[in-house]
Amino acid sequence: MQDILECCCGLDIHKDSIVACLLKGPINEQPASEIRVFSTLLSDLDALKAWLVEENCMHVAMESTGIYWIPVYETLETAFDGHISLIVANARHMKNVPGKKTDMKDAEWIATLLRAGLLNGSFIPDKDIRELRDLTRYRKSVISDITSQKNRIEKFLQSCGFRLSSFISDIFGASGTAIIKHLYTHGNITIEDLDGYLKTQTRKKINEIMQAINGKLDKHQMQFLKMMFDHLESLKAHLSEVERQINSYIQKYEHQIELIDSIPGIDKIAASTILAEIGTDMSKFKTAEHICSWAGLSPGNNESPIC
């Protein structure tokens, strides 16, 4: 292997420990090797950063091991006023190179590959984009929680004999919500009350809807329905807060959001999600094919050739 770096460091990251191997010496000569072990506590991460700064090591590589690399990366990315070169490499790519060890020499092998320039870093966006990504991915999880909670409420109403969804397409719309609140407050509903909750088009089916919900909830059912509905309301309020945070983040990317939003079929929410995933610096991707492959939009062709 042809060396291209005089000083570099390889990190083998585990849940509770970090093995760091520092290689230092003239190019194409046997480098001096120093191995240190750090814990993953924040104090030791700062000690790792201080050691690299002391050794003037501006090139560091690590494996993308689960989520354990993230605090290491975020600690080191501010070293040398942000001018440090950090590579988060796919562990599978390292194993494809002959000589990969599986013991404590992993860090030394990573440093050796880095010194020879044989490592390709994974795409890691800037900190602002990573923070936006946290929010957009969390928004997806919260929306999933809201959908699950709606399904629980619908299932419970069905188990109590209330077939509201048979006649109202969205039982959590204005009419459906008002009816559900009335049910957990009073236990049953009259046709006069129902008429006040239904909108113009839905009111045409008032007799059928009345038959579908012409029952009575006991005390436990009323309390349980209210409990579930209150949780749904809290999830919706939480989603609003998450979206408020996202909107505050994307203000600085207003131009980029407008460009993505101009694509047919993509709204502002989808645009913010795309921005959070790919960032704003397209130079990180060599070609259009590269970004499509990274985004999972280029499925592999594993079909056997026809003989």
C-alpha positions in Angstrom: 0.0 0.0 0.0 1.3 3.5 -0.9 1.2 5.8 2.1 -0.1 9.3 1.6 -0.5 10.6 5.2 2.3 11.2 7.8 0.0 11.2 10.8 -3.4 9.6 11.2 -5.6 7.7 13.7 -7.9 4.8 13.5 -10.7 4.3 16.0 -12.3 1.0 16.8 -15.5 2.0 18.6 -17.5 -0.2 20.9 -20.4 0.5 23.3 -18.2 1.1 26.3 -14.7 1.6 24.9 -12.7 3.2 22.1 -9.4 1.7 20.9 -7.4 4.4 19.1 -4.3 3.7 17.1 -2.1 6.6 16.1 0.3 6.1 13.2 3.0 8.7 12.8 6.1 8.9 10.6 7.5 9.8 7.2 5.6 8.6 4.2 6.6 5.1 3.0 8.6 4.4 6.1 7.5 2.2 9.0 5.4 4.5 11.2 5.5 4.7 14.9 2.4 3.2 16.4 0.7 4.2 19.6 -2.5 2.6 20.9 -4.6 4.0 23.7 -7.9 2.9 25.0 -10.6 5.4 26.1 -14.1 4.9 27.6 -17.1 6.3 25.8 -17.8 8.7 28.7 -17.9 12.4 27.7 -14.8 13.1 29.8 -12.8 10.5 28.0 -14.1 11.7 24.6 -12.6 15.1 25.5 -9.4 13.4 26.5 -9.3 11.6 23.1 -9.8 14.9 21.3 -7.0 16.6 23.4 -4.6 13.7 22.6 -5.2 14.1 18.9 -4.8 17.8 19.0 -1.6 17.4 21.0 -0.2 15.0 18.4 -1.4 17.3 15.6 -3.4 14.4 14.1 -5.9 15.9 11.7 -6.9 12.7 9.9 -9.2 10.3 11.8 -11.2 7.3 10.6 -13.8 5.2 12.4 -16.3 2.5 11.6 -20.0 3.3 11.4 -20.8 1.0 14.4 -24.5 1.3 15.2 -25.0 4.7 16.9 -21.9 4.5 19.0 -19.8 6.6 16.5 -22.1 9.6 16.7 -20.9 11.1 20.1 -17.3 10.5 19.0 -17.8 12.2 15.7 -19.6 15.2 17.3 -16.8 15.6 19.9 -14.0 15.4 17.3 -15.6 17.5 14.5 -14.8 20.7 16.4 -11.1 19.9 16.8 -8.6 22.2 15.0 -11.5 24.8 14.6 -13.4 22.3 12.5 -10.6 21.6 10.0 -10.1 18.0 11.1 -10.7 15.3 8.5 -13.1 12.7 9.9 -14.0 9.6 7.9 -16.9 7.4 9.0 -16.3 4.2 6.9 -18.7 1.3 6.2 -17.4 -1.6 8.2 -18.3 -4.0 5.4 -16.0 -2.1 3.0 -13.1 -2.5 5.4 -13.7 -6.2 5.7 -13.5 -6.5 1.9 -9.8 -5.5 2.0 -7.6 -8.5 2.7 -5.9 -8.5 6.1 -8.7 -7.2 8.2 -8.3 -8.3 11.7 -11.1 -9.2 14.2 -9.1 -8.6 17.4 -7.7 -5.5 19.2 -5.7 -4.7 16.0 -8.8 -3.5 14.3 -7.9 0.1 15.1 -4.4 -0.4 13.7 -5.8 -1.8 10.5 -8.2 1.2 10.2 -5.3 3.6 10.7 -3.3 1.7 8.1 -6.0 1.9 5.5 -6.5 5.6 6.3 -2.7 6.3 5.9 -2.8 4.7 2.5 -5.9 6.6 1.4 -8.0 3.4 1.0 -11.1 4.5 3.0 -14.1 6.2 1.5 -16.1 8.1 4.1 -19.9 7.8 4.5 -22.0 10.9 3.8 -22.2 12.9 7.1 -24.0 16.3 6.7 -23.3 19.4 8.7 -24.5 19.7 12.2 -27.4 21.9 11.4 -28.7 19.4 8.8 -28.1 16.5 11.3 -30.2 18.4 13.9 -33.0 19.0 11.3 -32.8 15.2 10.4 -33.3 14.4 14.1 -36.5 16.4 14.0 -37.9 15.2 10.7 -37.3 11.5 11.6 -38.8 12.1 15.0 -41.9 13.7 13.3 -42.3 10.5 11.3 -42.3 8.5 14.6 -44.8 10.8 16.3 -47.1 10.6 13.2 -46.9 6.8 13.5 -47.8 7.0 17.2 -50.8 9.2 16.3 -52.0 6.7 13.7 -51.6 3.8 16.2 -53.5 5.7 18.9 -56.4 6.4 16.4 -56.5 2.7 15.5 -56.7 1.9 19.3 -59.6 4.2 19.7 -61.4 2.9 16.6 -60.9 -0.7 17.8 -62.3 0.1 21.2 -65.4 1.8 19.8 -65.9 -1.2 17.6 -65.6 -3.5 20.6 -68.3 -1.5 22.4 -70.6 -1.8 19.5 -70.2 1.7 18.0 -69.8 1.5 14.2 -69.1 5.1 13.7 -66.5 4.5 11.0 -69.0 2.7 8.8 -70.7 6.0 8.0 -68.1 8.7 8.7 -64.9 8.4 6.6 -62.7 10.2 9.2 -64.0 9.7 12.7 -61.3 12.1 13.9 -62.6 15.0 11.9 -64.8 17.7 13.3 -68.0 15.7 13.4 -66.4 12.5 14.6 -64.3 14.2 17.3 -67.4 16.0 18.6 -69.3 12.7 18.8 -66.5 10.9 20.6 -66.2 13.6 23.1 -70.0 13.5 23.7 -69.8 9.7 24.2 -67.0 9.7 26.8 -68.8 12.6 28.6 -72.4 11.3 28.6 -72.1 7.6 27.7 -74.7 7.8 24.9 -76.0 10.3 22.4 -79.5 11.4 21.2 -80.5 12.1 17.6 -80.9 15.8 18.6 -77.3 16.0 19.9 -76.1 14.1 16.8 -77.8 16.5 14.5 -75.8 19.4 16.1 -72.5 17.7 15.5 -72.9 16.5 11.9 -71.9 18.7 9.0 -74.2 19.3 6.0 -73.3 16.3 3.8 -73.0 13.9 6.7 -76.4 15.0 8.2 -78.1 13.2 5.2 -77.1 9.9 6.8 -78.2 10.9 10.3 -80.6 8.0 10.8 -78.0 5.4 9.8 -75.3 7.0 11.9 -77.7 7.0 14.9 -78.3 3.3 14.5 -74.6 2.6 14.3 -73.9 4.5 17.6 -77.2 3.8 19.4 -75.7 2.2 22.5 -74.4 3.1 25.9 -71.0 3.2 27.5 -70.6 2.2 31.1 -68.5 4.2 33.6 -65.3 2.3 32.8 -65.7 2.5 29.1 -66.3 6.3 29.3 -63.2 6.8 31.4 -61.1 4.5 29.2 -62.2 6.2 26.0 -61.5 9.6 27.5 -58.0 8.4 28.6 -57.2 7.3 25.1 -58.6 10.4 23.4 -56.7 12.7 25.8 -53.5 10.8 24.9 -54.3 11.4 21.2 -54.7 15.1 21.8 -51.4 15.3 23.6 -49.7 13.5 20.7 -51.2 16.0 18.3 -50.0 18.9 20.5 -46.6 17.3 20.6 -46.5 17.0 16.8 -47.4 20.7 16.5 -44.3 21.5 18.7 -42.1 19.3 16.6 -43.3 20.9 13.4 -42.8 24.4 14.9 -39.1 23.4 15.6 -38.7 22.1 12.1 -40.1 25.3 10.6 -37.7 27.4 12.7 -34.8 25.2 11.4 -35.7 25.5 7.7 -36.0 29.2 7.7 -32.3 29.5 6.8 -32.9 27.1 3.9 -35.9 28.8 2.5 -34.5 29.0 -1.1 -33.6 25.3 -1.1 -37.0 24.3 0.3 -38.7 26.4 -2.5 -36.6 24.6 -5.1 -37.5 21.1 -3.8 -41.1 22.2 -3.3 -41.4 23.2 -7.0 -41.1 19.5 -7.9 -44.6 18.1 -8.7 -45.9 15.9 -5.9 -43.6 17.3 -3.2 -45.0 19.6 -0.6 -43.2 21.6 2.1 -43.2 18.8 4.6 -41.6 16.4 2.1 -39.2 19.0 1.0 -37.9 19.5 4.6 -37.5 15.8 4.9 -35.5 15.5 1.7 -33.3 18.4 2.7 -32.7 16.8 6.1 -31.6 13.6 4.4 -29.4 14.8 1.6 -28.3 18.3 2.9 -27.5 21.2 0.7 -24.0 20.3 -0.6 -24.4 18.1 -3.6 -20.6 18.0 -4.1 -20.7 15.2 -1.5 -22.2 13.0 -4.2 -20.1 12.2 -7.3 -23.0 11.7 -9.7 -26.8 11.7 -9.8 -26.6 7.9 -9.9 -24.5 8.1 -6.7 -27.1 10.1 -4.7 -29.9 7.9 -6.1 -28.1 4.8 -4.9 -27.4 6.3 -1.5 -31.1 7.2 -1.1 -32.1 3.7 -2.0 -33.8 4.6 -5.2 -31.6 2.4 -7.4 -32.6 -1.2 -6.6 -29.9 -3.9 -7.3 -30.3 -6.3 -10.1 -29.6 -9.8 -8.8 -31.2 -11.7 -11.6 -29.2 -14.6 -12.9 -28.1 -14.4 -16.5 -30.1 -16.5 -19.0 -28.0 -19.2 -20.4 
